[in-house]
Amino acid sequence: MTSTTDPAPQPAHPTPSPTSGPVPDPVPVVLDVDTGVDDACALLLAALHPALDLRGVTCVGGNAPVDDVVRNTLVALEAAGCRDVPVARGADRPLLETPVDARHVHGDDGMGDLGWAAPTLAPDPRHAVALLRDLCLEAAADGRPLTLVPLAPLTNVALLLRTHPEVSSGIERIVFMGGAADVGNATASAEFNVFHDPEAAAIVLDAAGDLGIPLTMYGLDVFYEPVVSAEEAATLVEAGGRGAAELGGRLVAFQCERFATSAATIGDAGAVCAVIDPAGVSTRPLPLSVELAGTWSRGRTIVDRRDWSGDLAHDPHGEAPTRVDVALGVDGPRYARLWRETLAGAAGADR
């Protein structure tokens, strides 16, 4: 990710030719999801793109109840032909809050009510926190720390970092989809993932600061910018075969139909794009905290963008102790193209 005071992303660079130098090793990643239409879009990209080495997926209740999340995750990975990645069931509720879901957005089954057959894959027997611990410790032993990409309420990650702080040596950074510097969506103040479990988000910020784990927030300020049109989705659906392209196209088409729009965001998949192609998003390192007590603002991410020390000196709260690279600008067409071409390329390779 670029770290800059200018929120405008840099222009896209051409793809290097095979003679331009050695191809870097794939980035080892683990996704934590609450699949979810856009989580499914993210899973398809992470499973298929050669720049990533998907080591595992953990599931948490959020967009849908956790058992639906596990099923939806396995459906997406099976569509991508990704059969050897462990998928583990995690927390079924927030630490303190009453569980809510977002089926009004994602459909009754949490993934567009597409009517696809149940997956043939089975989940890993470990709890999500145990799988995360094992994968992080293995990565530390290999000398190749993971990039952890939570796209859901941060319950599993909070439990991991507080229960097993030794995993920090196996985490290169955390790139999470959540929060907002501007407006929310679950409420006027709060973004859904943080609103669903604000205590977990606050714990992750605090623990990452204690353990020295870099954090990047890919929030609502950029979330809606990478969009795929209904026509582009129809082209993906034409690939058929119940593969990744068809699934991705149908998920975009579902959103277009549900919200009566001509295009739909790939949402969480943008955070995966940011790991693959960090030059497409611009960030600023800013103090970040989570509001836990406000009647109207509970779950809001407080992004401190003040630039005058006099204000800070007279602030009774002081500056938040954890600084996060906050995404403030994104090249939406660039990321949408990356997602479409990855899914379409996989469909072409299958023919």
BALOBA-1460 file (C-alpha; in Angstrom, 3 decimals):
// residues 351
<rec num="1" residu="m" x="0.000" y="0.000" z="0.000"/>
<rec num="2" residu="t" x="1.198" y="3.487" z="-0.733"/>
<rec num="3" residu="s" x="1.369" y="5.720" z="2.318"/>
<rec num="4" residu="t" x="0.809" y="9.322" z="1.355"/>
<rec num="5" residu="t" x="-0.886" y="12.525" z="2.353"/>
<rec num="6" residu="d" x="-2.561" y="12.644" z="-1.064"/>
<rec num="7" residu="p" x="-5.633" y="10.377" z="-1.225"/>
<rec num="8" residu="a" x="-5.545" y="10.163" z="-5.027"/>
<rec num="9" residu="p" x="-4.181" y="6.777" z="-6.199"/>
<rec num="10" residu="q" x="-1.262" y="6.671" z="-8.550"/>
<rec num="11" residu="p" x="-1.877" y="5.735" z="-12.204"/>
<rec num="12" residu="a" x="-1.765" y="2.081" z="-13.119"/>
<rec num="13" residu="h" x="1.569" y="0.685" z="-14.216"/>
<rec num="14" residu="p" x="1.863" y="-1.778" z="-17.091"/>
<rec num="15" residu="t" x="2.273" y="-5.413" z="-16.199"/>
<rec num="16" residu="p" x="5.989" y="-6.293" z="-16.282"/>
<rec num="17" residu="s" x="7.093" y="-8.470" z="-19.169"/>
<rec num="18" residu="p" x="8.584" y="-11.896" z="-18.454"/>
<rec num="19" residu="t" x="12.045" y="-10.434" z="-19.110"/>
<rec num="20" residu="s" x="11.695" y="-7.567" z="-16.631"/>
<rec num="21" residu="g" x="12.973" y="-9.581" z="-13.689"/>
<rec num="22" residu="p" x="12.146" y="-12.496" z="-11.411"/>
<rec num="23" residu="v" x="8.522" y="-13.014" z="-10.470"/>
<rec num="24" residu="p" x="8.092" y="-12.476" z="-6.709"/>
<rec num="25" residu="d" x="6.936" y="-15.354" z="-4.572"/>
<rec num="26" residu="p" x="3.197" y="-15.379" z="-3.863"/>
<rec num="27" residu="v" x="2.167" y="-13.596" z="-0.672"/>
<rec num="28" residu="p" x="0.942" y="-16.107" z="1.923"/>
<rec num="29" residu="v" x="-2.501" y="-14.978" z="3.080"/>
<rec num="30" residu="v" x="-5.285" y="-16.124" z="5.375"/>
<rec num="31" residu="l" x="-8.801" y="-14.714" z="5.028"/>
<rec num="32" residu="d" x="-11.237" y="-14.350" z="7.915"/>
<rec num="33" residu="v" x="-14.744" y="-14.070" z="6.468"/>
<rec num="34" residu="d" x="-18.481" y="-13.885" z="7.108"/>
<rec num="35" residu="t" x="-19.462" y="-14.982" z="3.581"/>
<rec num="36" residu="g" x="-21.538" y="-12.868" z="2.341"/>
<rec num="37" residu="v" x="-21.817" y="-11.895" z="-1.337"/>
<rec num="38" residu="d" x="-18.753" y="-9.687" z="-1.368"/>
<rec num="39" residu="d" x="-16.753" y="-12.065" z="0.831"/>
<rec num="40" residu="a" x="-17.437" y="-14.719" z="-1.815"/>
<rec num="41" residu="c" x="-16.108" y="-12.319" z="-4.468"/>
<rec num="42" residu="a" x="-12.993" y="-11.879" z="-2.328"/>
<rec num="43" residu="l" x="-12.554" y="-15.614" z="-1.828"/>
<rec num="44" residu="l" x="-12.707" y="-16.262" z="-5.573"/>
<rec num="45" residu="l" x="-9.980" y="-13.690" z="-6.183"/>
<rec num="46" residu="a" x="-7.752" y="-14.902" z="-3.352"/>
<rec num="47" residu="a" x="-8.064" y="-18.517" z="-4.463"/>
<rec num="48" residu="l" x="-7.274" y="-17.793" z="-8.118"/>
<rec num="49" residu="h" x="-4.740" y="-14.986" z="-8.314"/>
<rec num="50" residu="p" x="-1.136" y="-16.206" z="-8.742"/>
<rec num="51" residu="a" x="0.240" y="-13.387" z="-6.563"/>
<rec num="52" residu="l" x="-1.389" y="-14.951" z="-3.493"/>
<rec num="53" residu="d" x="-0.873" y="-18.219" z="-1.666"/>
<rec num="54" residu="l" x="-4.136" y="-18.826" z="0.192"/>
<rec num="55" residu="r" x="-3.167" y="-20.833" z="3.291"/>
<rec num="56" residu="g" x="-6.510" y="-20.967" z="5.088"/>
<rec num="57" residu="v" x="-9.925" y="-19.399" z="5.649"/>
<rec num="58" residu="t" x="-11.637" y="-18.853" z="8.982"/>
<rec num="59" residu="c" x="-15.324" y="-18.122" z="9.442"/>
<rec num="60" residu="v" x="-17.242" y="-15.912" z="11.862"/>
<rec num="61" residu="g" x="-20.878" y="-14.972" z="12.261"/>
<rec num="62" residu="g" x="-21.726" y="-11.648" z="10.633"/>
<rec num="63" residu="n" x="-23.456" y="-11.217" z="7.294"/>
<rec num="64" residu="a" x="-25.051" y="-14.596" z="8.016"/>
<rec num="65" residu="p" x="-25.023" y="-17.077" z="10.912"/>
<rec num="66" residu="v" x="-21.692" y="-18.855" z="11.158"/>
<rec num="67" residu="d" x="-22.901" y="-22.239" z="9.852"/>
<rec num="68" residu="d" x="-24.220" y="-20.527" z="6.718"/>
<rec num="69" residu="v" x="-20.896" y="-18.701" z="6.461"/>
<rec num="70" residu="v" x="-19.002" y="-22.002" z="6.512"/>
<rec num="71" residu="r" x="-21.236" y="-23.469" z="3.809"/>
<rec num="72" residu="n" x="-20.977" y="-20.374" z="1.617"/>
<rec num="73" residu="t" x="-17.202" y="-20.299" z="1.996"/>
<rec num="74" residu="l" x="-16.873" y="-23.906" z="0.914"/>
<rec num="75" residu="v" x="-19.184" y="-23.260" z="-2.073"/>
<rec num="76" residu="a" x="-16.996" y="-20.366" z="-3.220"/>
<rec num="77" residu="l" x="-13.726" y="-22.268" z="-2.833"/>
<rec num="78" residu="e" x="-15.162" y="-25.297" z="-4.633"/>
<rec num="79" residu="a" x="-16.279" y="-23.080" z="-7.516"/>
<rec num="80" residu="a" x="-12.709" y="-21.776" z="-7.712"/>
<rec num="81" residu="g" x="-11.345" y="-25.335" z="-7.824"/>
<rec num="82" residu="c" x="-9.612" y="-24.723" z="-4.502"/>
<rec num="83" residu="r" x="-10.048" y="-27.987" z="-2.620"/>
<rec num="84" residu="d" x="-6.998" y="-28.156" z="-0.353"/>
<rec num="85" residu="v" x="-7.331" y="-24.972" z="1.728"/>
<rec num="86" residu="p" x="-8.518" y="-25.566" z="5.313"/>
<rec num="87" residu="v" x="-11.739" y="-23.793" z="6.298"/>
<rec num="88" residu="a" x="-12.597" y="-23.536" z="9.996"/>
<rec num="89" residu="r" x="-15.713" y="-22.503" z="11.890"/>
<rec num="90" residu="g" x="-15.151" y="-19.746" z="14.445"/>
<rec num="91" residu="a" x="-17.124" y="-17.476" z="16.725"/>
<rec num="92" residu="d" x="-20.881" y="-17.648" z="16.260"/>
<rec num="93" residu="r" x="-21.560" y="-14.358" z="18.050"/>
<rec num="94" residu="p" x="-19.851" y="-11.115" z="19.069"/>
<rec num="95" residu="l" x="-17.979" y="-10.844" z="22.359"/>
<rec num="96" residu="l" x="-20.734" y="-8.788" z="24.007"/>
<rec num="97" residu="e" x="-23.281" y="-7.637" z="21.443"/>
<rec num="98" residu="t" x="-26.450" y="-9.465" z="20.481"/>
<rec num="99" residu="p" x="-25.825" y="-11.070" z="17.068"/>
<rec num="100" residu="v" x="-27.313" y="-9.389" z="14.005"/>
<rec num="101" residu="d" x="-27.004" y="-10.315" z="10.339"/>
<rec num="102" residu="a" x="-27.222" y="-8.594" z="6.963"/>
<rec num="103" residu="r" x="-29.489" y="-10.958" z="5.064"/>
<rec num="104" residu="h" x="-31.437" y="-7.949" z="3.797"/>
<rec num="105" residu="v" x="-28.275" y="-7.233" z="1.772"/>
<rec num="106" residu="h" x="-26.914" y="-10.714" z="1.039"/>
<rec num="107" residu="g" x="-30.045" y="-12.864" z="0.715"/>
<rec num="108" residu="d" x="-31.644" y="-15.400" z="3.017"/>
<rec num="109" residu="d" x="-28.756" y="-17.862" z="2.631"/>
<rec num="110" residu="g" x="-26.191" y="-15.072" z="2.919"/>
<rec num="111" residu="m" x="-24.906" y="-15.551" z="-0.628"/>
<rec num="112" residu="g" x="-27.459" y="-14.335" z="-3.108"/>
<rec num="113" residu="d" x="-30.016" y="-17.171" z="-2.846"/>
<rec num="114" residu="l" x="-28.528" y="-18.669" z="-6.004"/>
<rec num="115" residu="g" x="-29.716" y="-22.196" z="-5.298"/>
<rec num="116" residu="w" x="-26.317" y="-23.791" z="-5.877"/>
<rec num="117" residu="a" x="-25.787" y="-27.313" z="-4.631"/>
<rec num="118" residu="a" x="-24.299" y="-27.889" z="-1.206"/>
<rec num="119" residu="p" x="-20.503" y="-28.154" z="-1.242"/>
<rec num="120" residu="t" x="-18.774" y="-31.515" z="-1.316"/>
<rec num="121" residu="l" x="-15.884" y="-30.093" z="0.706"/>
<rec num="122" residu="a" x="-15.857" y="-30.441" z="4.493"/>
<rec num="123" residu="p" x="-14.599" y="-27.925" z="7.053"/>
<rec num="124" residu="d" x="-11.435" y="-28.431" z="9.079"/>
<rec num="125" residu="p" x="-12.174" y="-29.910" z="12.526"/>
<rec num="126" residu="r" x="-10.210" y="-27.187" z="14.338"/>
<rec num="127" residu="h" x="-11.809" y="-24.061" z="15.733"/>
<rec num="128" residu="a" x="-10.960" y="-20.980" z="13.687"/>
<rec num="129" residu="v" x="-8.721" y="-19.565" z="16.423"/>
<rec num="130" residu="a" x="-6.778" y="-22.833" z="16.592"/>
<rec num="131" residu="l" x="-6.357" y="-22.897" z="12.814"/>
<rec num="132" residu="l" x="-5.181" y="-19.275" z="12.798"/>
<rec num="133" residu="r" x="-2.705" y="-20.052" z="15.584"/>
<rec num="134" residu="d" x="-1.326" y="-23.087" z="13.772"/>
<rec num="135" residu="l" x="-0.991" y="-21.308" z="10.434"/>
<rec num="136" residu="c" x="0.746" y="-18.303" z="12.005"/>
<rec num="137" residu="l" x="3.209" y="-20.442" z="13.944"/>
<rec num="138" residu="e" x="3.954" y="-22.510" z="10.839"/>
<rec num="139" residu="a" x="4.571" y="-19.315" z="8.889"/>
<rec num="140" residu="a" x="6.901" y="-18.029" z="11.587"/>
<rec num="141" residu="a" x="8.855" y="-21.293" z="11.538"/>
<rec num="142" residu="d" x="9.141" y="-21.063" z="7.744"/>
<rec num="143" residu="g" x="10.346" y="-17.470" z="7.928"/>
<rec num="144" residu="r" x="7.461" y="-16.283" z="5.701"/>
<rec num="145" residu="p" x="4.926" y="-14.445" z="7.896"/>
<rec num="146" residu="l" x="1.311" y="-14.302" z="6.750"/>
<rec num="147" residu="t" x="-0.782" y="-11.364" z="5.668"/>
<rec num="148" residu="l" x="-4.024" y="-11.744" z="7.588"/>
<rec num="149" residu="v" x="-7.037" y="-10.326" z="5.714"/>
<rec num="150" residu="p" x="-10.151" y="-10.081" z="7.922"/>
<rec num="151" residu="l" x="-13.254" y="-9.201" z="5.900"/>
<rec num="152" residu="a" x="-15.720" y="-9.643" z="8.735"/>
<rec num="153" residu="p" x="-16.343" y="-8.738" z="12.362"/>
<rec num="154" residu="l" x="-12.999" y="-9.075" z="14.148"/>
<rec num="155" residu="t" x="-14.114" y="-11.538" z="16.834"/>
<rec num="156" residu="n" x="-11.859" y="-14.415" z="15.757"/>
<rec num="157" residu="v" x="-8.850" y="-12.131" z="15.354"/>
<rec num="158" residu="a" x="-9.362" y="-10.505" z="18.764"/>
<rec num="159" residu="l" x="-9.536" y="-13.926" z="20.418"/>
<rec num="160" residu="l" x="-6.405" y="-15.020" z="18.549"/>
<rec num="161" residu="l" x="-4.233" y="-12.041" z="19.463"/>
<rec num="162" residu="r" x="-5.206" y="-11.997" z="23.123"/>
<rec num="163" residu="t" x="-5.122" y="-15.777" z="23.613"/>
<rec num="164" residu="h" x="-2.009" y="-16.508" z="21.554"/>
<rec num="165" residu="p" x="0.138" y="-13.367" z="21.376"/>
<rec num="166" residu="e" x="3.065" y="-15.522" z="20.266"/>
<rec num="167" residu="v" x="1.506" y="-15.644" z="16.792"/>
<rec num="168" residu="s" x="2.697" y="-12.090" z="16.140"/>
<rec num="169" residu="s" x="5.996" y="-13.437" z="14.762"/>
<rec num="170" residu="g" x="3.993" y="-15.196" z="12.048"/>
<rec num="171" residu="i" x="1.941" y="-12.149" z="10.959"/>
<rec num="172" residu="e" x="3.492" y="-9.739" z="8.487"/>
<rec num="173" residu="r" x="0.516" y="-7.373" z="8.679"/>
<rec num="174" residu="i" x="-3.250" y="-7.242" z="8.977"/>
<rec num="175" residu="v" x="-5.305" y="-5.714" z="6.156"/>
<rec num="176" residu="f" x="-8.886" y="-5.520" z="7.373"/>
<rec num="177" residu="m" x="-12.103" y="-4.473" z="5.692"/>
<rec num="178" residu="g" x="-13.963" y="-2.408" z="8.201"/>
<rec num="179" residu="g" x="-14.571" y="1.032" z="9.600"/>
<rec num="180" residu="a" x="-14.766" y="4.401" z="7.907"/>
<rec num="181" residu="a" x="-13.139" y="7.790" z="8.193"/>
<rec num="182" residu="d" x="-16.371" y="9.383" z="6.976"/>
<rec num="183" residu="v" x="-19.893" y="7.904" z="7.256"/>
<rec num="184" residu="g" x="-21.106" y="4.473" z="8.303"/>
<rec num="185" residu="n" x="-23.621" y="2.042" z="6.832"/>
<rec num="186" residu="a" x="-24.941" y="-0.065" z="9.730"/>
<rec num="187" residu="t" x="-25.640" y="3.278" z="11.409"/>
<rec num="188" residu="a" x="-24.878" y="6.829" z="10.352"/>
<rec num="189" residu="s" x="-21.672" y="6.517" z="12.387"/>
<rec num="190" residu="a" x="-20.596" y="2.893" z="12.193"/>
<rec num="191" residu="e" x="-19.593" y="0.445" z="9.474"/>
<rec num="192" residu="f" x="-21.168" y="-3.020" z="9.779"/>
<rec num="193" residu="n" x="-18.113" y="-5.158" z="10.589"/>
<rec num="194" residu="v" x="-17.008" y="-2.891" z="13.435"/>
<rec num="195" residu="f" x="-20.577" y="-2.202" z="14.578"/>
<rec num="196" residu="h" x="-21.247" y="-5.956" z="14.809"/>
<rec num="197" residu="d" x="-18.469" y="-6.409" z="17.387"/>
<rec num="198" residu="p" x="-16.918" y="-3.099" z="18.442"/>
<rec num="199" residu="e" x="-15.140" y="-4.617" z="21.438"/>
<rec num="200" residu="a" x="-13.355" y="-7.048" z="19.127"/>
<rec num="201" residu="a" x="-12.257" y="-4.219" z="16.840"/>
<rec num="202" residu="a" x="-10.943" y="-2.234" z="19.818"/>
<rec num="203" residu="i" x="-9.060" y="-5.293" z="21.096"/>
<rec num="204" residu="v" x="-7.449" y="-5.885" z="17.704"/>
<rec num="205" residu="l" x="-6.266" y="-2.265" z="17.526"/>
<rec num="206" residu="d" x="-4.865" y="-2.453" z="21.044"/>
<rec num="207" residu="a" x="-3.270" y="-5.881" z="20.630"/>
<rec num="208" residu="a" x="-1.730" y="-5.063" z="17.256"/>
<rec num="209" residu="g" x="-0.214" y="-1.933" z="18.774"/>
<rec num="210" residu="d" x="1.192" y="-3.935" z="21.690"/>
<rec num="211" residu="l" x="2.587" y="-6.667" z="19.439"/>
<rec num="212" residu="g" x="3.949" y="-4.420" z="16.696"/>
<rec num="213" residu="i" x="1.698" y="-5.789" z="13.933"/>
<rec num="214" residu="p" x="1.122" y="-3.244" z="11.122"/>
<rec num="215" residu="l" x="-2.537" y="-2.565" z="10.345"/>
<rec num="216" residu="t" x="-4.241" y="-1.291" z="7.204"/>
<rec num="217" residu="m" x="-7.915" y="-0.285" z="7.229"/>
<rec num="218" residu="y" x="-9.739" y="-0.739" z="3.917"/>
<rec num="219" residu="g" x="-12.998" y="0.904" z="4.914"/>
<rec num="220" residu="l" x="-16.149" y="2.435" z="3.479"/>
<rec num="221" residu="d" x="-14.196" y="5.422" z="2.150"/>
<rec num="222" residu="v" x="-12.975" y="3.161" z="-0.686"/>
<rec num="223" residu="f" x="-15.257" y="0.127" z="-0.417"/>
<rec num="224" residu="y" x="-17.861" y="1.217" z="-2.967"/>
<rec num="225" residu="e" x="-15.482" y="2.427" z="-5.691"/>
<rec num="226" residu="p" x="-14.537" y="-0.848" z="-7.509"/>
<rec num="227" residu="v" x="-17.728" y="-1.760" z="-9.381"/>
<rec num="228" residu="v" x="-18.689" y="-4.294" z="-12.041"/>
<rec num="229" residu="s" x="-21.513" y="-3.549" z="-14.442"/>
<rec num="230" residu="a" x="-24.484" y="-5.817" z="-15.065"/>
<rec num="231" residu="e" x="-23.218" y="-6.339" z="-18.622"/>
<rec num="232" residu="e" x="-19.767" y="-7.364" z="-17.396"/>
<rec num="233" residu="a" x="-21.399" y="-9.711" z="-14.888"/>
<rec num="234" residu="a" x="-23.461" y="-11.304" z="-17.673"/>
<rec num="235" residu="t" x="-20.270" y="-11.978" z="-19.631"/>
<rec num="236" residu="l" x="-18.797" y="-13.779" z="-16.631"/>
<rec num="237" residu="v" x="-21.975" y="-15.823" z="-16.182"/>
<rec num="238" residu="e" x="-21.699" y="-16.976" z="-19.787"/>
<rec num="239" residu="a" x="-18.558" y="-18.915" z="-18.842"/>
<rec num="240" residu="g" x="-20.895" y="-21.442" z="-17.185"/>
<rec num="241" residu="g" x="-19.757" y="-24.674" z="-15.646"/>
<rec num="242" residu="r" x="-20.557" y="-23.601" z="-12.085"/>
<rec num="243" residu="g" x="-17.046" y="-22.184" z="-11.902"/>
<rec num="244" residu="a" x="-15.604" y="-19.036" z="-10.361"/>
<rec num="245" residu="a" x="-16.511" y="-16.756" z="-13.276"/>
<rec num="246" residu="e" x="-20.144" y="-17.840" z="-13.310"/>
<rec num="247" residu="l" x="-20.441" y="-17.565" z="-9.534"/>
<rec num="248" residu="g" x="-18.820" y="-14.134" z="-9.456"/>
<rec num="249" residu="g" x="-21.038" y="-12.903" z="-12.262"/>
<rec num="250" residu="r" x="-24.190" y="-14.190" z="-10.594"/>
<rec num="251" residu="l" x="-23.241" y="-12.539" z="-7.297"/>
<rec num="252" residu="v" x="-22.810" y="-9.168" z="-9.021"/>
<rec num="253" residu="a" x="-26.070" y="-9.686" z="-10.924"/>
<rec num="254" residu="f" x="-27.868" y="-10.456" z="-7.644"/>
<rec num="255" residu="q" x="-26.727" y="-7.144" z="-6.190"/>
<rec num="256" residu="c" x="-27.749" y="-5.238" z="-9.319"/>
<rec num="257" residu="e" x="-31.210" y="-6.784" z="-9.161"/>
<rec num="258" residu="r" x="-31.658" y="-6.347" z="-5.408"/>
<rec num="259" residu="f" x="-30.684" y="-2.687" z="-5.433"/>
<rec num="260" residu="a" x="-32.043" y="-1.842" z="-8.903"/>
<rec num="261" residu="t" x="-28.665" y="-0.593" z="-10.143"/>
<rec num="262" residu="s" x="-26.691" y="-1.044" z="-13.350"/>
<rec num="263" residu="a" x="-23.484" y="-1.939" z="-11.491"/>
<rec num="264" residu="a" x="-22.449" y="-3.319" z="-8.109"/>
<rec num="265" residu="t" x="-19.409" y="-3.121" z="-5.873"/>
<rec num="266" residu="i" x="-17.060" y="-6.060" z="-5.403"/>
<rec num="267" residu="g" x="-16.777" y="-4.793" z="-1.819"/>
<rec num="268" residu="d" x="-14.514" y="-6.945" z="0.332"/>
<rec num="269" residu="a" x="-12.686" y="-8.155" z="-2.771"/>
<rec num="270" residu="g" x="-11.146" y="-4.676" z="-2.944"/>
<rec num="271" residu="a" x="-9.172" y="-5.414" z="0.222"/>
<rec num="272" residu="v" x="-7.730" y="-8.506" z="-1.467"/>
<rec num="273" residu="c" x="-6.919" y="-6.365" z="-4.523"/>
<rec num="274" residu="a" x="-5.032" y="-4.032" z="-2.184"/>
<rec num="275" residu="v" x="-2.766" y="-6.916" z="-1.152"/>
<rec num="276" residu="i" x="-2.199" y="-7.994" z="-4.758"/>
<rec num="277" residu="d" x="-1.794" y="-4.482" z="-6.204"/>
<rec num="278" residu="p" x="-0.962" y="-2.021" z="-3.418"/>
<rec num="279" residu="a" x="-0.243" y="0.831" z="-5.837"/>
<rec num="280" residu="g" x="-3.972" y="1.042" z="-6.592"/>
<rec num="281" residu="v" x="-4.865" y="2.370" z="-3.146"/>
<rec num="282" residu="s" x="-3.490" y="5.319" z="-1.199"/>
<rec num="283" residu="t" x="-3.316" y="5.403" z="2.576"/>
<rec num="284" residu="r" x="-2.315" y="7.691" z="5.407"/>
<rec num="285" residu="p" x="-0.954" y="6.558" z="8.783"/>
<rec num="286" residu="l" x="-3.460" y="7.987" z="11.256"/>
<rec num="287" residu="p" x="-4.389" y="7.417" z="14.909"/>
<rec num="288" residu="l" x="-7.455" y="5.196" z="15.114"/>
<rec num="289" residu="s" x="-9.798" y="4.265" z="17.927"/>
<rec num="290" residu="v" x="-13.247" y="2.676" z="18.262"/>
<rec num="291" residu="e" x="-16.168" y="4.308" z="20.053"/>
<rec num="292" residu="l" x="-17.609" y="1.802" z="22.529"/>
<rec num="293" residu="a" x="-20.028" y="3.855" z="24.613"/>
<rec num="294" residu="g" x="-21.898" y="6.349" z="22.434"/>
<rec num="295" residu="t" x="-25.658" y="5.981" z="22.073"/>
<rec num="296" residu="w" x="-25.576" y="7.177" z="18.446"/>
<rec num="297" residu="s" x="-21.929" y="6.494" z="17.678"/>
<rec num="298" residu="r" x="-21.144" y="3.063" z="19.147"/>
<rec num="299" residu="g" x="-18.915" y="1.184" z="16.718"/>
<rec num="300" residu="r" x="-17.651" y="4.298" z="14.944"/>
<rec num="301" residu="t" x="-13.995" y="4.264" z="13.961"/>
<rec num="302" residu="i" x="-12.521" y="7.579" z="15.089"/>
<rec num="303" residu="v" x="-9.894" y="8.506" z="12.506"/>
<rec num="304" residu="d" x="-7.844" y="11.425" z="13.826"/>
<rec num="305" residu="r" x="-6.967" y="13.655" z="10.871"/>
<rec num="306" residu="r" x="-6.019" y="16.780" z="12.861"/>
<rec num="307" residu="d" x="-2.781" y="18.467" z="11.864"/>
<rec num="308" residu="w" x="-2.367" y="21.083" z="14.600"/>
<rec num="309" residu="s" x="-0.550" y="20.072" z="17.761"/>
<rec num="310" residu="g" x="-2.383" y="22.737" z="19.766"/>
<rec num="311" residu="d" x="-5.646" y="20.845" z="19.456"/>
<rec num="312" residu="l" x="-3.975" y="17.621" z="20.538"/>
<rec num="313" residu="a" x="-2.353" y="19.292" z="23.532"/>
<rec num="314" residu="h" x="-5.750" y="20.354" z="24.856"/>
<rec num="315" residu="d" x="-7.613" y="17.143" z="24.009"/>
<rec num="316" residu="p" x="-8.473" y="15.333" z="27.287"/>
<rec num="317" residu="h" x="-8.280" y="12.002" z="25.450"/>
<rec num="318" residu="g" x="-4.945" y="12.625" z="23.749"/>
<rec num="319" residu="e" x="-3.932" y="10.879" z="20.569"/>
<rec num="320" residu="a" x="-5.061" y="7.280" z="20.054"/>
<rec num="321" residu="p" x="-2.096" y="4.982" z="20.772"/>
<rec num="322" residu="t" x="-2.441" y="2.865" z="17.614"/>
<rec num="323" residu="r" x="-1.697" y="4.278" z="14.172"/>
<rec num="324" residu="v" x="-3.253" y="2.537" z="11.187"/>
<rec num="325" residu="d" x="-2.678" y="2.972" z="7.457"/>
<rec num="326" residu="v" x="-6.154" y="4.208" z="6.528"/>
<rec num="327" residu="a" x="-7.217" y="3.813" z="2.889"/>
<rec num="328" residu="l" x="-8.553" y="7.151" z="1.652"/>
<rec num="329" residu="g" x="-8.418" y="6.761" z="-2.122"/>
<rec num="330" residu="v" x="-8.626" y="3.890" z="-4.598"/>
<rec num="331" residu="d" x="-8.476" y="3.381" z="-8.342"/>
<rec num="332" residu="g" x="-11.838" y="1.638" z="-8.533"/>
<rec num="333" residu="p" x="-11.751" y="0.729" z="-12.249"/>
<rec num="334" residu="r" x="-8.279" y="-0.741" z="-11.819"/>
<rec num="335" residu="y" x="-9.389" y="-3.050" z="-9.015"/>
<rec num="336" residu="a" x="-12.624" y="-4.002" z="-10.758"/>
<rec num="337" residu="r" x="-10.616" y="-4.929" z="-13.845"/>
<rec num="338" residu="l" x="-8.183" y="-6.978" z="-11.755"/>
<rec num="339" residu="w" x="-11.093" y="-8.937" z="-10.278"/>
<rec num="340" residu="r" x="-12.904" y="-9.480" z="-13.587"/>
<rec num="341" residu="e" x="-9.780" y="-10.522" z="-15.489"/>
<rec num="342" residu="t" x="-8.722" y="-12.963" z="-12.768"/>
<rec num="343" residu="l" x="-12.097" y="-14.729" z="-12.834"/>
<rec num="344" residu="a" x="-12.364" y="-14.617" z="-16.631"/>
<rec num="345" residu="g" x="-8.805" y="-15.908" z="-17.004"/>
<rec num="346" residu="a" x="-9.562" y="-18.846" z="-14.762"/>
<rec num="347" residu="a" x="-12.612" y="-19.664" z="-16.876"/>
<rec num="348" residu="g" x="-10.497" y="-19.543" z="-20.049"/>
<rec num="349" residu="a" x="-7.913" y="-21.847" z="-18.521"/>
<rec num="350" residu="d" x="-10.620" y="-24.397" z="-17.764"/>
<rec num="351" residu="r" x="-11.770" y="-24.595" z="-21.379"/>
